[in-house]
Amino acid sequence: MKMSDGRYAPAATLTGLVQRGRGLGARMVAEDPSAAAELVRGCVRWDWRWDTVDRRGLYLARLVRDSGISPAPVLEALGRGERAGERAARVLGLLALDGSEEAREALRAYVRDGEHWAAALEEMARRWPAEWWEDLEAVARDRAGREPEDRYGDPWDGWGLAGPVVRGERAPKPFAELGTAVLLELLADRAESEERRTAALDIIDDRGPEPGVIPLVPSLGQADGRYALWPLRGVVEKLGPVAVPAAREWAAVEEPAWLRLLGHDVLARHGAAEDAPVLVAVLEGDWVARRWCGPKRTAEGLARLGPDARGAVSLLRRFWLWTPHSYERASYLEALAAIDPTGLDAVYVECLWDCEDNARLLGIAHAPDGPDVRERLAYLRDDPLEVAEVRAAAGERLAAPTR
């Protein structure tokens, strides 16, 4: 099966697994590091994340370190543009923490001469001991003076180089003095301008749940019909289960699409067992269209319905296997566990090698005991590159009685 955008290799191949940050890919690389060296180099050079929230830094740093590969490809990536440079800085920062003097010196040199030096310096300040980078203050002062830019956080705050924070008085919102009944009348008047109706809806959003909005929702779209008025989602979210009966009607419309999608979101958050077929159909539509951003919300709704959503099991397994959007992957596994946990033991074991923190935490919590699992748990507990929450969870699992 070929991905619709042509970027990703099939998920059953080693290349596809590593591109997606899957734990199975990391395990396969570990079995024959020399054979996978070129693949690892390629995944360091190119950013395979579907979205910027997807995590790859630790995953890639471990592939480089544990495979015994030279950090040279990472060094090369520092000069390949802003995004590639930031990704390389993240990997090098981690390798330096693990003891790579080459990585440490390369990143320091880049701060002196590299184009996107500020991001590299922020990465160093975020992860490294202060004594590794604080002597670069003079370099930063010189470069910051020549390249003015808004900066904040470490190390800029400590050096007095943070950009100025400009705060002005916020003007009062229009219609803030009007009662809710008057605001609802304004919303119901289609002769009112989009700007005035948006402002009225914003005030209602500030005031909390207002069921009087529900019958008006289908009329609260922008003039071109493509989107809802921007405060509407917040207003509907505050209504909670009260909006479910209307949401069932919204979810059944073809147009406008924003109304149908709003109905789907309400049903995912608050729907009952009778809404499971609708949510399964939404997930199936996402699969057919290869929509990787968003099915997470539907999966979370199906998880809430538990065994009543058993019609989603096949789709959830496909999404877990194929999605390149690793940030959403753990939600599919959590939904499977709530609906039908059959056969998930091997999946939880794989999660111990996953690129995403939340997936590794699921693996720590649920992988069945065994020598390989306990060895990996010790690895996660002791690895200085690992995030604190995962290290702590691995330590607690190892200290607990064997189950």
C-alpha positions in Angstrom: 0.0 0.0 0.0 1.4 3.4 -1.0 1.0 6.5 1.1 -1.0 9.2 -0.6 1.8 11.8 -0.4 4.5 9.5 -1.6 6.9 10.4 1.2 6.8 7.3 3.3 7.9 3.8 2.7 5.4 1.0 3.6 5.1 0.6 7.3 6.1 -3.1 7.1 9.6 -2.2 5.9 12.5 -1.1 8.0 12.7 2.2 6.2 9.0 2.9 6.9 9.3 1.9 10.5 12.2 4.2 11.2 10.6 7.1 9.3 7.6 6.7 11.6 9.7 6.5 14.8 8.3 3.0 15.5 9.9 0.9 18.2 10.1 -2.1 16.0 12.4 -0.1 13.6 14.8 0.7 16.4 14.9 -2.9 17.5 15.6 -4.1 13.9 18.4 -1.5 13.6 19.9 -2.8 16.8 20.0 -6.3 15.4 22.3 -5.3 12.5 23.6 -1.8 12.9 26.1 -1.9 10.1 23.4 -3.0 7.5 21.1 -0.2 8.7 23.8 2.6 8.9 22.9 4.3 5.7 19.2 4.3 6.6 20.0 5.9 10.0 22.1 8.5 8.3 19.3 9.3 5.9 16.7 9.7 8.7 19.1 12.1 10.4 19.6 14.2 7.3 15.9 14.4 6.4 13.0 15.4 8.6 10.4 12.6 8.4 8.1 14.1 11.0 4.5 14.6 9.8 4.1 17.5 12.2 6.4 19.6 14.4 4.9 18.1 17.6 6.2 14.6 16.6 9.3 13.7 18.5 12.4 12.3 16.9 15.4 13.8 18.7 15.9 11.1 21.3 15.0 8.3 18.9 17.6 9.5 16.3 20.2 10.1 19.0 19.8 6.6 20.3 20.0 5.1 16.8 23.3 7.0 16.2 24.7 6.1 19.6 23.6 2.5 19.9 24.5 1.7 16.3 28.0 3.1 16.8 27.6 5.4 13.8 29.8 8.5 13.5 27.9 11.8 14.3 29.3 13.2 11.0 25.9 13.1 9.2 24.4 15.1 12.1 27.1 17.6 11.9 26.4 18.0 8.1 22.8 18.6 8.8 23.6 21.7 10.9 24.2 23.6 7.6 21.1 22.4 5.8 18.7 25.1 6.7 16.8 26.2 9.8 14.6 23.1 10.4 17.4 20.7 9.6 19.8 22.7 11.8 17.4 22.7 14.8 16.9 18.9 14.4 20.6 18.3 14.2 21.2 20.6 17.2 18.7 18.5 19.2 20.4 15.3 18.3 23.9 16.6 18.9 22.9 18.1 22.2 21.8 14.6 23.4 24.9 12.9 22.0 27.0 15.4 23.9 25.2 14.6 27.1 26.0 11.0 26.5 29.7 11.8 26.4 30.4 12.6 22.7 33.1 15.3 22.8 32.8 15.6 19.0 29.1 16.5 19.3 29.7 18.9 22.1 32.5 20.8 20.3 30.6 20.9 17.0 27.6 22.5 18.6 29.7 25.1 20.4 31.5 25.9 17.1 28.2 26.3 15.4 27.1 28.9 17.9 30.2 30.9 17.0 29.8 30.7 13.2 26.6 28.9 12.2 23.6 30.6 10.6 20.9 29.4 13.0 23.1 29.7 16.1 20.5 31.0 18.4 18.4 27.8 18.2 21.5 25.7 18.9 22.4 27.8 21.9 18.8 27.5 23.3 19.1 23.7 22.9 22.4 23.7 24.8 20.9 25.9 27.6 17.9 23.6 27.8 19.8 20.4 28.2 23.4 20.9 29.2 25.1 21.9 32.4 25.7 25.6 32.5 29.4 25.2 32.6 29.3 23.7 29.1 27.8 26.8 27.5 27.9 29.9 29.8 31.3 30.9 28.5 29.6 31.7 25.1 28.0 34.8 26.5 30.4 37.2 24.7 29.8 35.4 21.4 26.0 35.6 21.9 26.2 39.3 22.9 28.1 40.1 19.7 25.9 38.1 17.4 22.6 39.2 19.0 23.7 42.8 18.6 24.4 42.3 14.9 21.2 40.2 14.3 18.4 41.8 16.3 15.6 39.5 17.1 13.0 38.9 19.8 14.3 36.2 22.2 13.2 35.0 25.6 13.9 32.2 28.1 17.3 30.7 28.7 20.0 31.8 28.1 18.8 35.2 27.0 17.0 36.1 30.3 20.1 35.3 32.4 22.3 37.4 30.1 20.0 40.3 29.8 19.6 39.7 26.1 15.8 38.8 26.1 13.7 40.8 23.6 11.5 43.6 25.1 8.1 42.5 26.2 5.6 45.2 25.1 2.4 45.3 27.0 -0.4 47.7 26.2 -3.7 48.2 27.8 -6.3 45.8 26.3 -9.3 47.6 25.0 -12.7 46.4 26.4 -14.5 43.9 24.2 -17.5 45.1 22.2 -20.9 44.2 23.7 -19.4 43.2 27.1 -22.1 45.3 28.8 -25.0 43.6 27.0 -27.1 40.8 28.6 -27.0 37.3 27.3 -30.6 37.5 26.0 -29.7 40.6 23.9 -26.5 38.8 22.6 -28.6 35.8 21.5 -31.0 38.1 19.6 -28.0 39.7 17.9 -26.7 36.3 16.9 -30.0 35.2 15.5 -30.3 38.3 13.3 -28.7 37.3 10.0 -28.8 40.9 8.8 -26.1 41.6 11.4 -22.5 41.7 10.2 -20.2 38.8 10.6 -17.9 41.1 12.7 -20.7 41.9 15.2 -22.0 38.4 15.5 -18.4 37.2 16.1 -18.0 39.8 18.9 -21.3 38.7 20.5 -20.3 35.1 20.4 -16.9 36.0 22.0 -18.7 37.5 25.0 -21.0 34.4 25.4 -17.8 32.3 25.3 -16.4 34.3 28.2 -19.5 33.8 30.3 -19.7 30.0 30.3 -22.2 27.5 29.1 -25.2 29.0 27.3 -27.7 26.4 25.9 -29.5 29.2 24.1 -26.8 29.1 21.4 -27.6 25.5 20.4 -30.4 26.2 17.9 -28.4 29.0 16.4 -25.3 26.9 15.7 -26.0 26.0 12.0 -26.3 29.7 11.2 -23.0 30.7 12.8 -20.7 30.1 9.9 -18.6 32.6 8.0 -20.1 34.2 4.9 -18.2 31.9 2.5 -19.4 28.8 4.4 -16.0 27.3 4.9 -15.5 27.9 8.6 -17.5 28.6 11.7 -17.2 31.9 13.4 -14.1 31.5 15.4 -15.5 31.6 19.0 -18.1 28.9 18.2 -16.0 25.9 19.0 -15.2 27.2 22.5 -18.9 28.0 23.1 -20.0 24.5 22.1 -17.2 22.8 24.1 -18.4 24.5 27.2 -21.9 23.0 26.7 -20.6 19.4 27.2 -23.3 16.7 27.0 -26.1 19.2 26.6 -25.1 19.6 23.0 -25.2 15.9 22.1 -28.8 15.7 20.7 -28.1 18.6 18.4 -24.7 17.3 17.5 -26.3 14.1 16.2 -28.1 16.3 13.7 -25.0 18.3 12.8 -23.0 15.2 12.3 -25.5 14.0 9.6 -25.3 17.0 7.3 -23.2 17.0 4.2 -22.6 20.8 4.1 -21.3 22.9 5.6 -18.4 20.6 6.4 -17.5 22.7 9.5 -20.9 21.9 11.1 -20.5 18.2 10.4 -17.1 18.1 11.9 -18.3 20.1 14.9 -21.0 17.4 15.4 -18.3 14.7 15.2 -16.2 16.4 17.9 -19.1 16.7 20.3 -20.0 13.0 19.8 -16.4 12.0 20.3 -16.3 13.9 23.6 -19.7 13.2 25.0 -21.6 10.7 22.8 -23.2 7.4 23.9 -23.0 3.8 22.6 -25.6 4.7 19.9 -23.0 7.1 18.4 -20.3 4.5 17.9 -21.3 3.7 14.3 -21.0 7.4 13.4 -17.5 7.7 15.0 -16.4 4.5 13.3 -17.6 5.9 10.0 -15.6 9.1 10.7 -12.5 7.1 11.4 -13.0 5.0 8.2 -13.3 8.2 6.2 -10.0 9.5 7.7 -8.3 6.2 6.8 -9.5 6.3 3.2 -8.4 10.0 2.8 -5.1 9.3 4.6 -5.9 12.1 7.1 -3.3 11.7 9.8 -4.0 14.8 11.8 -7.2 14.5 13.9 -8.2 10.8 14.1 -6.7 11.0 17.6 -9.8 12.8 18.8 -12.1 10.2 17.3 -10.0 7.4 18.8 -10.2 9.0 22.2 -14.0 9.1 21.8 -14.1 5.5 20.8 -12.0 4.6 23.8 -14.5 6.2 26.1 -17.2 3.9 24.6 -15.2 0.8 25.3 -16.5 -2.5 23.9 -19.5 -0.7 22.3 -17.0 0.6 19.7 -15.7 -2.8 18.7 -16.4 -2.0 15.0 -13.4 0.3 15.2 -10.8 -2.3 16.1 -9.5 -3.0 12.6 -9.3 0.7 11.8 -7.5 1.5 15.0 -4.9 -1.2 14.3 -4.3 0.1 10.8 -3.9 3.6 12.1 -1.4 2.5 14.8 0.6 0.6 12.2 0.6 3.1 9.4 0.3 6.6 10.8 3.4 8.8 10.2 2.0 11.2 12.8 3.7 9.6 15.8 2.1 12.1 18.3 -1.2 10.5 17.7 -0.1 6.9 17.8 -0.5 6.2 21.6 -4.2 7.3 21.4 -4.9 4.4 19.0 -3.3 2.0 21.3 -5.2 3.3 24.3 -8.4 3.0 22.3 -7.6 -0.6 21.4 -6.9 -1.4 25.0 -10.3 0.0 26.1 -12.2 -1.7 23.3 -10.5 -5.1 22.8 -7.0 -5.6 24.3 -6.5 -9.0 22.6 -3.0 -9.4 21.3 -1.5 -6.2 22.5 1.3 -7.6 24.6 3.8 -7.5 21.7 2.7 -3.9 20.9 3.4 -2.8 24.4 6.8 -4.4 24.2 7.5 -2.5 21.0 6.5 0.8 22.6 9.5 0.6 24.9 11.5 1.6 21.9 9.0 4.2 20.5 10.0 7.7 19.7 7.1 9.2 21.7 7.3 9.6 25.5 3.6 8.7 26.0 4.1 5.5 24.0 7.1 4.5 26.1 5.1 5.1 29.2 2.4 2.8 27.9 5.0 0.1 27.3 6.4 0.6 30.8 3.0 0.2 32.3 1.7 -2.7 30.3 4.5 -4.8 28.7 4.4 -8.3 30.1 7.3 -9.3 32.3 10.2 -11.1 30.7 14.0 -10.8 30.4 13.9 -8.6 27.3 11.4 -6.3 28.9 13.3 -6.0 32.2 16.5 -5.3 30.3 14.8 -2.5 28.3 13.3 -1.1 31.5 16.7 -0.9 33.1 18.0 0.8 29.9 15.3 3.4 30.1 15.8 3.9 33.8 19.6 4.4 33.5 19.8 6.3 30.1 20.9 9.9 30.8 19.2 10.9 27.6 15.8 9.7 28.7 13.2 12.2 29.9 12.7 12.2 33.7 9.1 10.9 33.7 10.0 7.9 31.7 13.1 7.1 33.8 11.1 7.3 36.9 8.3 5.1 35.6 10.8 2.5 34.5 12.5 2.5 37.9 9.1 2.1 39.7 8.2 -0.8 37.4 11.5 -2.5 38.1 11.1 -2.0 41.8 7.6 -3.4 41.9 6.9 -7.1 42.4 7.1 -9.2 39.2 3.6 -9.7 37.8 
